[in-house]
Amino acid sequence: MQRYLEENLPHLQPDLDIIADEVFNILYGLGPLEKYLQTEGVTDIIVFGTRIMYVKNGVKYDAPETFKDLQQVETVYSRIVAAANENISEAEPSADAELYDGSRVLVVIPPEAAEPYIVIRRHQMINQPLEKLADGLPDLLEPVTEKKRKAQIYRGKKSSKNFEGTVGDYLIDSIKKRKNIMVIGETGAGKTTLVNSLTHYIHPNHIVAVLEDTREIQAPLKYVYYFKTREATEGARAITYEDLLNDCLRANPDRIILTEIRTPESAFTLVNVLNSGHRGSMTTIHASSSLLGLDKLETLINEYKDLDKVLIRRMISRAIDVLVYLYLESDELGNAKSRGIGEVAELLDVDENGNYVLEYVYGGGA
C-alpha cells in the first residue's frame, strides 16, 4: 500500500495509517462500524439499511459515514453472524450474536424487515466507587429522608428510620450490612453502573458469584466467579440463568449478583435462593418505579409457578431488603438529558391485606 501511494497518490502518504486501518476494517472487520466500537462513550450503534446512527453519552447522532451499498452491509452482518456460529437467511431472517468485545448484536433482514438492521449494544464496564458517580447521579449526595417515628421490626427486619447521612452513605451501609438490593429502572438508566459501583463496598474476603448474559460487572474483589449465559447453537445447548444459579450454588459464594432478572425461571430461582441465604446479594429489573419493579418480579414468578399471590409477595419481601429506582430524563429530541435516583425504599413486610410494607428512605412515598 505504501508503494502504491508513493507512485500514484503521494499527497495521501501522511494518512497511510488511517487508510490502512480503513482498508483492514473493510476487508476483515466491520467496516465503518469499527470506528464507533472504539470510541469512548458510545453505547449503541444502529444500522438502518446503509445509514449509521450512534448514541454517545445519551445523545443520538447521524454518522457522517455510510455503507456504500447493501452488499457491503450484507458482508458485515454475515461476518458478525458467522463469528457467533449463527445463521441468517430469508428462511431465518434474524439472529442474536456477540462481538469480539462482548457487545450484543441483533441482526434483522428482509423479509422480516424492510431493510437490513444491525443493532449493537456495547457493554460498558464502568467500575468506580460511588463518589465518582456523583457528577452524573447527584442524588447520591442528598440527605436521606428525615423520619420522626420510632423504628419498628417486621419479621426480623428493622427499618432504618434513625439513619443519618446521604443516599450514597445509606447504600454503602446497606452493602456492609449485607442487605439484598434490587435496582430498578429502564434501559440506559444506569442500573448496572450502580451495581458495579456498589461492589467496591463488599467485604474484601467475600466470595461473589456474578451471573450475566454480557460481561458488564468487574468487581474489585479477590474472589469472584464470573458465570455467563449462552444462546443455543447447533450442537450446543443454551446456558441459561437458571443453569448459572444452580451451578453457582455448588460453588458456595457469600453473595450473588444477577445482572438482570429477565425470565420467570430466573425470577423464581433467585428469590428462592435469597430466601435461604446469600445475604448481601444484588440484582436489577426493568421497570419504572419501585412498586412496578415488585409487580414485574411477582408476575414473572407467577408465570413460572402458579402460587398464591400473598405467598409470592411474602417470598419477595423476605428475599429483597432495599429497592433503588433510577430514572432517565430525555430532552425534546429524545436524547438522554439526565439520570437520577427517584426512590430508595426498604421492603419490610407484607401486611394482613397482602400489601407490601415499604419504608421510603429517599423520594417516592416519603
C-alpha positions in Angstrom: 0.0 0.0 0.0 2.8 2.4 0.8 4.4 1.9 -2.6 1.1 2.3 -4.3 0.6 5.7 -2.5 4.1 6.8 -3.3 3.6 6.1 -7.0 0.0 7.1 -7.5 -1.3 9.3 -4.6 1.8 10.8 -2.9 -0.4 13.6 -1.3 -2.1 10.8 0.8 1.1 9.4 2.3 0.7 11.3 5.7 -2.6 9.5 6.1 -1.2 6.0 5.5 -2.1 4.6 8.9 -5.7 5.9 8.7 -6.1 4.4 5.2 -4.6 1.1 6.2 -7.0 0.9 9.2 -10.0 1.6 6.9 -8.9 -1.0 4.3 -8.4 -3.6 7.1 -11.8 -2.8 8.6 -13.4 -3.2 5.2 -11.6 -6.4 4.3 -11.7 -8.2 7.7 -13.6 -6.1 10.2 -16.9 -4.4 10.5 -16.2 -1.6 8.1 -17.3 1.9 9.2 -18.7 0.5 12.4 -15.3 -0.2 13.8 -14.6 3.5 14.5 -17.6 3.7 16.8 -16.8 0.4 18.6 -13.5 2.1 19.6 -15.0 5.5 20.6 -15.3 6.2 24.3 -18.8 7.0 25.4 -20.6 5.2 22.5 -23.2 2.8 23.9 -25.3 2.0 20.9 -24.7 1.7 17.2 -27.6 1.1 14.8 -27.5 0.5 11.0 -30.7 1.4 9.1 -30.1 0.0 5.6 -26.9 1.8 4.7 -27.2 4.6 7.2 -25.4 4.6 10.6 -26.7 6.1 13.8 -24.8 6.0 17.1 -25.5 7.0 20.7 -22.8 8.8 22.6 -23.3 9.8 26.3 -27.0 9.5 25.8 -27.2 11.7 22.7 -28.1 10.3 19.3 -26.0 11.2 16.2 -26.2 10.5 12.5 -22.8 9.2 11.5 -21.1 11.1 8.6 -20.1 7.8 7.1 -22.4 5.3 5.4 -22.1 1.9 3.9 -21.6 2.4 0.2 -24.3 -0.2 -0.7 -26.4 -3.0 0.7 -23.8 -5.5 -0.4 -21.3 -4.1 2.0 -23.9 -4.2 4.8 -24.5 -7.9 4.0 -20.8 -8.6 4.2 -20.6 -7.0 7.6 -23.7 -8.7 9.1 -22.7 -12.0 7.6 -19.3 -11.7 9.4 -21.0 -10.9 12.7 -23.4 -13.9 12.4 -20.8 -16.3 11.2 -18.4 -15.4 14.0 -21.1 -16.3 16.5 -21.8 -19.7 14.8 -25.2 -18.5 13.8 -27.1 -18.5 10.5 -29.2 -15.8 8.8 -31.2 -16.1 5.6 -34.6 -15.4 4.2 -35.7 -18.6 6.0 -34.3 -17.3 9.3 -34.1 -13.6 8.9 -32.9 -12.6 12.4 -30.1 -13.6 14.7 -28.5 -12.6 18.0 -24.7 -12.5 18.3 -21.9 -11.2 20.3 -18.9 -9.2 19.1 -15.2 -9.8 20.0 -15.5 -7.1 22.7 -18.6 -8.6 24.3 -21.1 -6.2 22.7 -24.5 -7.7 21.9 -25.8 -7.6 18.4 -29.2 -8.1 16.8 -29.4 -8.5 13.0 -32.7 -8.4 11.2 -33.0 -8.7 7.4 -35.8 -8.9 4.8 -38.4 -10.3 4.7 -38.8 -9.7 8.4 -37.6 -6.1 8.0 -38.0 -3.5 5.3 -34.2 -3.3 5.0 -31.2 -4.7 6.9 -30.9 -3.6 10.5 -27.8 -4.1 12.7 -28.4 -3.1 16.4 -25.2 -3.1 18.6 -25.4 -2.6 22.3 -22.0 -2.0 23.6 -21.3 -3.3 27.1 -19.9 -0.6 29.5 -17.7 -2.0 32.3 -17.8 1.2 34.3 -16.4 0.5 37.7 -16.0 3.4 40.0 -16.8 4.0 43.7 -20.0 5.9 44.5 -18.2 9.3 45.0 -17.0 9.1 41.4 -20.6 8.7 40.2 -22.0 11.8 42.0 -21.4 14.2 39.0 -23.8 12.1 36.9 -26.0 11.0 39.8 -26.2 13.9 42.2 -28.9 12.3 44.3 -26.2 10.3 45.9 -25.2 13.4 47.8 -28.7 14.2 49.0 -29.6 13.5 52.6 -31.9 10.6 53.3 -35.5 11.4 54.3 -35.9 12.6 57.8 -38.1 10.4 59.9 -39.7 11.0 63.2 -41.5 7.8 64.0 -39.9 5.1 66.2 -38.2 2.3 64.4 -40.2 -0.9 64.0 -39.3 -4.6 63.4 -41.1 -6.6 60.7 -40.4 -10.3 60.6 -36.8 -9.8 61.8 -36.2 -6.7 59.6 -35.6 -3.4 61.3 -36.3 -0.2 59.4 -33.6 2.4 59.1 -35.7 5.3 60.4 -32.8 6.6 62.5 -30.2 6.5 59.8 -28.4 9.8 59.2 -26.3 10.6 56.1 -26.6 10.9 52.3 -28.2 8.5 49.9 -24.8 7.2 49.0 -24.0 6.7 52.7 -27.2 4.7 53.0 -26.4 2.4 50.1 -22.8 1.8 51.3 -24.2 1.0 54.8 -26.7 -1.5 53.1 -23.9 -3.3 51.4 -21.8 -3.5 54.6 -24.9 -4.8 56.5 -25.4 -7.4 53.8 -28.9 -6.3 52.7 -30.2 -7.7 49.4 -30.6 -4.9 46.9 -32.8 -4.7 43.7 -32.0 -1.8 41.4 -34.9 -0.8 39.2 -35.0 1.3 36.0 -35.4 1.5 32.3 -32.7 0.7 29.8 -29.9 3.2 30.0 -30.8 4.5 33.4 -27.5 3.2 34.9 -28.6 0.1 36.8 -25.5 -1.9 36.0 -23.2 1.0 36.6 -24.7 1.5 40.1 -24.3 -2.2 40.9 -20.7 -2.1 39.7 -20.0 0.8 41.9 -21.5 -0.9 45.0 -19.2 -3.9 44.6 -16.4 -1.6 46.0 -18.0 -1.9 49.4 -18.4 -5.6 49.6 -16.3 -7.3 52.3 -12.9 -7.9 50.6 -12.8 -11.6 51.6 -16.3 -12.5 50.5 -16.7 -14.9 47.5 -19.0 -13.4 45.0 -20.7 -15.1 42.1 -21.6 -12.8 39.1 -24.3 -14.1 36.7 -24.5 -12.2 33.4 -25.5 -12.5 29.7 -23.0 -9.9 28.7 -19.8 -9.1 30.7 -20.7 -5.8 32.4 -19.5 -6.4 36.0 -15.9 -6.1 37.0 -15.8 -6.4 40.8 -12.6 -5.0 42.6 -12.5 -8.2 44.7 -10.1 -11.1 45.1 -12.6 -13.9 44.9 -15.2 -13.6 42.1 -16.8 -16.3 39.9 -18.0 -14.8 36.6 -20.7 -17.0 35.0 -22.2 -16.2 31.6 -25.2 -17.4 29.7 -25.1 -18.6 26.1 -27.7 -18.9 23.4 -28.4 -22.3 22.0 -26.5 -23.2 18.8 -26.3 -26.2 16.5 -24.7 -28.9 18.6 -24.6 -26.8 21.8 -27.4 -26.3 24.3 -28.3 -23.0 25.8 -26.7 -22.0 29.1 -29.5 -20.2 31.0 -29.6 -18.0 34.1 -31.2 -21.0 35.8 -28.1 -23.1 34.9 -25.9 -20.4 36.3 -27.8 -20.1 39.5 -27.7 -23.9 40.1 -24.0 -24.1 39.3 -23.0 -21.1 41.4 -24.8 -22.5 44.4 -22.5 -25.5 44.2 -19.6 -23.1 44.3 -20.9 -21.8 47.7 -20.5 -18.0 47.2 -21.1 -15.5 50.0 -23.1 -13.2 47.7 -24.7 -13.4 44.3 -25.0 -10.7 41.6 -27.6 -11.4 38.9 -27.2 -8.6 36.4 -30.9 -8.6 35.3 -34.0 -10.6 36.1 -35.4 -11.4 32.7 -37.2 -14.8 32.8 -39.8 -16.4 35.0 -37.3 -19.2 35.9 -34.6 -16.8 36.9 -37.1 -14.7 39.0 -38.3 -17.7 40.9 -34.9 -19.3 41.4 -33.2 -16.1 42.6 -36.0 -15.3 45.1 -36.0 -18.9 46.3 -32.2 -18.8 46.7 -32.2 -15.5 48.6 -34.8 -16.8 51.0 -32.3 -19.5 52.1 -29.2 -17.3 52.4 -26.6 -15.4 50.4 -27.2 -12.1 52.2 -25.9 -9.0 50.6 -26.8 -10.0 47.0 -27.8 -7.7 44.2 -29.9 -7.8 41.0 -31.7 -5.5 38.6 -35.0 -5.4 36.9 -36.6 -3.3 34.1 -39.5 -1.1 35.4 -40.4 2.5 36.1 -40.9 2.6 39.9 -40.1 0.6 43.0 -43.7 -0.8 43.1 -43.7 -1.6 39.4 -40.4 -3.5 39.9 -42.0 -5.6 42.6 -45.1 -6.1 40.4 -42.9 -7.3 37.5 -41.0 -9.7 39.7 -44.2 -11.0 41.1 -45.6 -11.5 37.6 -42.5 -13.4 36.4 -42.6 -15.7 39.5 -46.3 -16.4 38.9 -45.6 -17.3 35.2 -43.1 -19.9 36.4 -45.2 -21.3 39.2 -48.9 -20.7 39.9 -48.7 -19.7 43.6 -51.0 -17.8 45.9 -50.4 -14.0 45.4 -49.8 -13.3 49.1 -47.3 -16.2 49.3 -45.3 -14.8 46.4 -45.3 -11.4 48.0 -44.1 -12.9 51.3 -41.3 -14.7 49.4 -40.3 -11.5 47.7 -40.4 -9.4 50.9 -38.1 -11.9 52.7 -35.7 -12.0 49.8 -35.3 -8.3 48.9 -34.4 -5.7 51.5 -33.7 -2.5 49.6 -35.2 -1.1 46.3 -33.4 1.6 44.3 -35.3 3.2 41.4 -33.2 5.0 38.8 -34.9 7.3 36.3 -33.8 8.6 32.9 -35.0 12.0 31.6 -34.9 12.9 27.9 -34.9 16.3 26.1 -37.4 17.3 23.4 -35.4 15.5 20.8 -35.4 12.2 22.7 -31.8 12.3 23.8 -30.9 11.3 27.4 -30.7 14.6 29.4 -30.1 13.4 33.0 -30.2 10.4 35.3 -31.3 10.3 38.9 -32.4 8.3 41.9 -36.1 8.6 42.1 -36.7 6.3 45.1 -34.8 4.3 47.7 -37.1 2.1 49.8 -36.9 -0.6 52.3 -39.1 -3.6 51.7 -40.1 -4.6 55.2 -43.0 -7.0 55.0 -46.5 -7.8 53.6 -49.4 -6.7 55.7 -52.6 -8.6 56.6 -54.2 -7.4 53.4 -51.4 -8.7 51.2 -49.9 -5.3 50.5 -46.2 -4.6 50.6 -44.9 -2.6 53.6 -42.4 -0.1 52.1 -40.4 2.5 54.1 -39.1 5.2 51.7 -35.7 6.3 52.6 -35.5 8.8 49.7 -38.1 10.1 47.3 -41.2 8.2 46.4 -43.8 8.0 49.2 -41.5 9.6 51.7 
